[in-house]
Amino acid sequence: MEFQYRDKTIHCFAITPRTLDASEYWPNIKKTGEWCRNYGLTGPLLFNGNDTFVEVFVAAQTIVEQYDVAPLIAVNPLYMHPFTAAKMVSSYAYAFKKQVFLNMITGTALSQAAALDCSLDHDEKYDRLLEYIEIIQLLTEKSPRPVSYEGKYYTIKDLALPTEIPQDLQPGFFIAGHSEGATKVRDATGAVGMKMLMPELAGVVKEDKGIHFGVVCRETEEEAWEAANGKFPEDRRGKHMLEHSMKNTDSVWKKRLKFAADTNDKCDNGYWLAPFRNFQADCPYFISSREGLKNLIVDLTRAGVEEFILDVPPDEKDFEEAGLAFKAAAEELAAAGEGRPVESSSDVVIPS
């Protein structure tokens, strides 16, 4: 659930499941939105790419209207002009009085980029992304006043959004990546940097305020591992698919995680890479008792994390457990005088 820690609101997003099955794609997105609402999470992370069945801003509109949660929307310069992205943000503010969050990405499969005639190298993509974000920020922060910008990739002249975006509905910007290019964009734009959870858990949080990991928790650690092994069995075919996918990416973080997955299975502290190694997840997993996850959330929050991006298995029980752990973390921080739960109509629901 969302909660207040000192002067910051701590958000928690859940990743929508990746699938190439058209019959599962849309129901998965709607279930994630519903469970985010029911268990107090901020909203779902919505992916973007050549192979998504529903355009990401169309999916976000459904999530906002039906479930009243705030989506984290993947935005790639490949797919729309920065003015269009800014206008989508202003549309949510105007029509729904809703803040949205933008996950600014450069990555897509190299074959997908080639299909769109994008020949930029890794660093050039981040240079373009920097200009892209700066234009969105100019347009949204200055709306509805005209603004101009001249860059290598984009130029606008006396361009304005038609409506003003209130301060509390300004978009939040996220940058995922471990490269120098990602760090440069993060620092230049004030975006929230996102990093993968490391084997040291909360011991290595530095400049980045966002943390990305998967989670399976239950009342006891033994129950959590039993559930996790059932959800993520060893998969020879998945291992081959991961090997193939590594030839189709220029992602720095994915290559680092692949190296770690080849040399490590799981740590005694619950850090687990088998779902990534079997092509079942894009991030490390944390397997724990509910108390253990609560403690990790508290430790990460105190270390400076403000944004949690969770890969939660598409099972309502897993969303319930994650919501309970976040609620417990908020209560512990509140009891210590460090924060308070955020009042919301979407409090954690315990099914009867």
N, C-alpha and C positions, 0 to 999 in steps of 0.2 A: 504494500500500500504506500501511497505518498505520505510523507511526514515532514515536519519542520525540524531542522537541526540548526540551532543558532539562527542566523538570518537567511538560511537557504532552505528551499523546498527540495527534498530528495525525491526524485522520480524513479519509477521502475517500469520498464517497457518489456514486453514479451515478444519474441520473434515469431512471426507466422511461419508455419512449416513450409519448406521447399518441396514442391512436387511438380512433375511433368504430366500428371494424370488430371485431365480436365474435369473429371467427375469429382475429384477431391479438392481441387484448388480453391474454389469459391466457398464451399462449406467450411474448409479449414480457416479461411480468413474470418468468416462470420463467427465461428466458434471461438476463435482467439479474441475477437472484440467483445463477445458476450462474457467470456470468462474473465477478461481484464476488468470489465465493469463489475461482475459479481464478486470478485476477490480483491478489489481495491487497487489494481495496478493502473498506471497512468494510461497505457494504451498499447496497441500492437506496433511492431516495426514491420513496415510493408516494403517488400523488395521491388526492385525495378530491373528490367532487362528485356532483351528481344523475345524471350520465351515466357514472359508472364502473360496469363490469359486475360487479365483485366488491367487496364491502364491504372497506374498507381494512384493518381489523384481521384479517379472514379471510385476505386476501392476505399480511399480515405473518406470520401464523402459519405459512403454508406456507413462506415464505422462511426463517424461523427453523428450522423442523423439517428441511427438506430440504437447506438449504445452510449452516446454522450461521453466518450473517452477521447483522449488527445493522441492521435497517431504520430509515430515517428516515420516520416516518409522519405524513402531513398530517392535522391535527386541526382541525376547524372547529366552533365552538359551535353552529352550525346543526343539527348531526347527532346530537349526544348530550350528555347531562348530564355535568358534570365528574366526578361520582362514577363514572360508567360508564367514562370515559376512564382515571381513576386505577385502577379495578379491572382494566382491561385491562393496564395497566403491571404491576400486582402479579401478574397471572396469568402473564405472561411470566417474571417473576422467580421465582415459585413453581414453575411447571411445567417451565420450560426453563432456569432459572438464566441468563437472558439479559437484558442491558440493552437497552433500546430508546430511540430518540430521537424527539422529537415536534416536528414542524414546525407551529407554531401559526399558523393563518391566519384571516383574516377574509374573504378574497376569494372570490367565486364570481361567475359571470356574473350581471348584474343580473336577467335573466329567471329564472335559477334561484332567486335569493333571493326574488323575487316569488312564485314557485310555492310557496315554503315560508312565505309570509305574513310575510317579514322586511322591515320598512320602516325599519330603523335607517339613519341616515346614516353616512358614512365614519368620523367621530370616535366616534360612539356604538358602532360595532362594535368599535373598539379599547378603549373603556371596558369593554364586556362581556368582551372577550378578557382584559383585565387581571384581572378578578374570576375568570374561568375558570381561568387559570393559577395564581393564588394559592390557589384551592381545591385543585387537583391537588397543588401543592407542599405544602400543609398535610397533606393526606391521606397522601401518599407518604412525606414526611419524618418524620411523627409516627406512622406505622402501627406497631402496631395500636391506638394510643390514640385515644379519641374527640376530635373537634375541632368547633368551631363557627365560623360565619362569617356576617356579615350585610352584604349589599351591595344595590345597586340592582337587579341582574339575578338574583342567586342568594343564597339563604340556606340554610344547613345548621345542624343542631343535634345535637350529640353524635353525630356520624357518624364511623365508623371503617372502615378496610379490615380484612378478617379475618386477614391475615398481615403479618408485618413484611417490609419491603423492605430488604435489606442495603445498606450505603453504596455499595458498588461496583456495585450494580444500580439505583441511582437514575436516573430518566430524565434525558436531556439535552434542554433546551428551545431551540428555534430560533425566531427571529422574522425573517421576510422583509419588507422594506419600506423605503421612502425617506421616508416621511411623518413628521410630528411625532408622530402617534399611535403609529406603530411604535417610534419612539425612546423615547417615554415608557414603553411596555410593556417594552421591552428593559431600560431602566435600573431599573425598579421590580422586575423579577423576576430579574434576573441572567441572562437568556437570551442566547444567542449571536445577535447581529445579523448578518443576511446581506445583502450588497450585491452588485450586479452588478460584474463586472470593467469598469474604465473604460479609456479610450484610453491613459491614462498608465501602465497596467498596475500595477506594484507601488508606484508613486510616490504614491498617494493613499489608502492604507489608514490609517484613523484608529481610531475606537472599535470598529468592528465586527470580529468575529473570524472571520466566515464570508464566503466569496467564492464567487460563482456564475458559471460561464461554461462554454461549450462548447469542445470541443477535438478537433482532428484533427491528429495528428502522425505523421511517418514518419522514417526515418533521415535524409533530407535535406529541406530546406524546399521544394525544387522538387517532390519526390514528395508532400509534404503538400498543397500547393496543387492538384496534379493530382487527388488523392483528394477534397479538399474540394469542388472544382468539380463533380466527378462526383456527389457525394452531395447537393449543394445547388444544382441548376441554377436559373436564373432562371425564375420562374413567375408569369405574369400573373394567373392565377386566385388564386394564393396572396396576391398583393398586394391583390386585391379582398376576400378573406376577412379579411385583417388590418384593412383599413379598416372592414369591417362589425363586427368584434369590438371595435374601439375605441369603438363606440357602446354597447357592452354591458358596460362595465367602469368602475369608479371607482378603479382602481389608479393610484397616483401614479407608481410606477416604470415601469409599462408605457407611460404617456403620455410620460414623459421619454425612454424608449428609442425610442419611435416618432418623436419629434422628431429625435433623433440619427440614426436610420436614414434619415430623409428628407433629411438634409443631408450624409451621409457614407457612403462605400462601405466602404473599408478603409484601414487605416493601414499604413505601411511596416513597423511592428513586429509585424504579424500579427493585429491587432485587426480583426474583420470582422463587419459587421451584416447582410450579405445573407441569411443563414438566417432572421433575425428578420423582415426586410422582406418575405420571401416566405412568411411564415407557416409556416416549417419548424422554428422553434425559438423559445423564449421568452426567449432571452438572447443576448448577444454571443458570438462564437466566437473562439478563439485558434488560428491556423493556424501550425504551426511544425515545425522539425526536432525530433527527440527531445531533442537537446542544448538547444535553445531552451526547450522545455517544462520540462526539468529545471531550467534556470536560473531560469525564472519561479517554479516551486514553491519553490526555495531563497529567492529574493528575497521572495516573499510570506510565507513562514514567518518569515523574519528580521524582516519588517515587522509581524508580530503575528498573522497569519492562523493559526487552529487548525483550521478546518473548511473543506474543499473540497467543493463541490457541483457536480459535473461533468455537463454534457449530452454524453454520448458517443453517437455514432451507433450504431444497433443492429447492430453488426458485430463479430464476435469479434476481428478484427484491430485495431480501434480500442481495444478494452479491453486487449488485449495491449500495445499501444504506450503507453497511459496508465499501465499497471502498471509497465512498464519505466522510464518517466520518473520515476515516484514512487520506485521502488527506487533509481535513480541519485541522486535528490535526497537520500534518506535516507543513502546511502553517503557523499555529499559532506559532509553536515552531521556525520556521525559521524567522518569523517576530520579535520574541523576541531575535533573535541572538543565539538561542540554538541549531539549527539544520538546515537541509536542506533535501528536497526530494532526494531520490536516483534515478539517471537517469536510465531509463529502457525503453525497447521497449514495455513493458507491462503497459503503463499508463492507468489510469482509462478511460474506454470507456462509453460514455453515448449513449444508443441506441436511434435511431431516431424514 
